C-alpha cells in the first residue's frame, strides 16, 4: 500500500490501522484485505458513507471505530 491512498484509511497505511469492532476486531485493515476481501469491500463502501472514524489510541496505534449513528451491522 506504500504511496497509495487507502479507500478505507485515507493517507494512513492500512498496516497501521486496527479494527475496533466486529468479527475482525484487533486485526489491521491490511490483514482484513487479505483474509476477507468481501468484508474489506464493505469497509470501503461504508467509509464512503462516513460510517467510521480513525483515532490515535493511548498506545500510539491508530484504531478504526464505527460511528454510533452508523447503520452498518457488525
Secondary structure, 3 states (H helix, E strand, C coil): CCCCCECCCECCCHHHEEECCCCCCCCEHHHHHHHCHHHHHHHHHHHHCCCEEEEECCCCCEEEEECCCCCCCC
